[in-house]
Amino acid sequence: MLVHEGAERDAVADRRLGCSLAAVAGAVNAAGFLAVGYYSANMTGNVSTLATALHAGHVALLMSCIGLIGAFVVGAVLATLLVNAGRRWALSSVYAWSILLEACLLGLLALVDILLPGTHRGVMLAYGLSFLMGLQNATVTRISGARVRTTHMTGMLTDVGIELADWLDSFFHPADPAQLVRTRERLWLHGAIVLSFTTGGIAGAFLYGWWSGRFLLLLAVLLACLSLPGTVRRADVLSSAENVVQKNSSNM
């Protein structure tokens, strides 16, 4: 799921990756709101809140929204820089390492949630979770060629509406069979991502309420398990390549 990119990916790989990470994003979004009162993945809402806070003169709320949006953008910038560097070095595992980085940082935030007092804990969780959502969304956007976004439900629901309309239209007007197949695949992909995000959010709301920071630690472990096959596979490929080079050198 985290090795092939762009045109090399099929609908199944996109759906598995999108649904897995969307469920995590939904859970993180809900847990973050329960922990600090902000949605870490909902930048549309944060921008709207920024505008209303500016109008009402709520300086503290305004600065909080600016911080959340900035953290999300910085996360996306870091992920893109990592991916660009990986592409230059032909490291197909860079996406897996990016998600593994997210897992490690989420684990640290879980420990912050468990161990630190309220004031410091809230600030670090709010900005830290927004940073991670930006990192995750940019990573998935790059590996899928922008077909998948795991935190941008407004865009996903828009795509569902467009694809549903195209599918319904095919019942009344002739359509190219290949195009109809692609429409169905995209409808299934985007609908499944929205459902996964919603399910993850419901689970996150309940489980964070019961387990608090331990739930974030569980999510970190799940992300690590998701990313490790990609990093291990790359290590195996490098090892095989080195063995081939050594064998050829010895034969010469």
C-alpha positions, 0 to 999 in steps of 0.5 A: 500500500505504501510502496507503489505510487501514481499510475502504478497503483490500482483501485484496491491499493488506493482503497485499502490505504485510504480507508485505513488512514481515513479511519485513523484520521477520523479517530484522531480528529474526534479524540483531539476535540475531546482532549482540547476542544479543536478539530485537528483535521478540519481546516475548513472549520478552523478557517471559518472560526478564524474569520468569526474570531477576527470579527468578534475580536477574540484574540486568543481564539484567533491565534489558536486557529492561526496556530492550528492552520500553520501546524497543518501546513508545516506538516504538509510541507515536511511530508512533501520535502521528505517525499521529494527527497525520496523520489530524487534518491529513488526510495520507494519506501519514503511513503512508508517512512513518512507514515512511520514518522507519524506513528512515532510522533503520535506515540510521543503525543500520547505520552504527553497526554498521559503524563503532562499537566493540563495547560502544557498538554493542551497546547502540544496536543492541539498543534501536534495533532494538526501537524500530523494530520497535515503530514498524513494528508500530504503523504497520501495525496502524493502517493495516490496522485491526489486521488485519495485524501484522508482528512479532506471530507469536503472534497471527498463528499463533493467527489461522491456527489459528482460520481453518483450523478454520473452513475445515475446519468448512465441509466438514462443516457448511453455511456462508455463502458470503460468510463462507467467502470472508472466512475464506479471505482471512484464512487466506491473509493471515495464513499468508502473513505468517507465511511471509514473517516466517520467510523473512525470518528465514532470509535475515537469519540468513545474510546478516547473517552474511556482510555484517554491518551492510551487510545492515541498510543494504540493508534500509533501502534496501528500506524506503525504496523501499517507502515512497517511492511513498506520499510521491510520490503525496501530493506529486502530489495536493497539486500537482494540488490547488494547480493546480486552486485557482490555475486557479479563482482565475484564472477568477474 
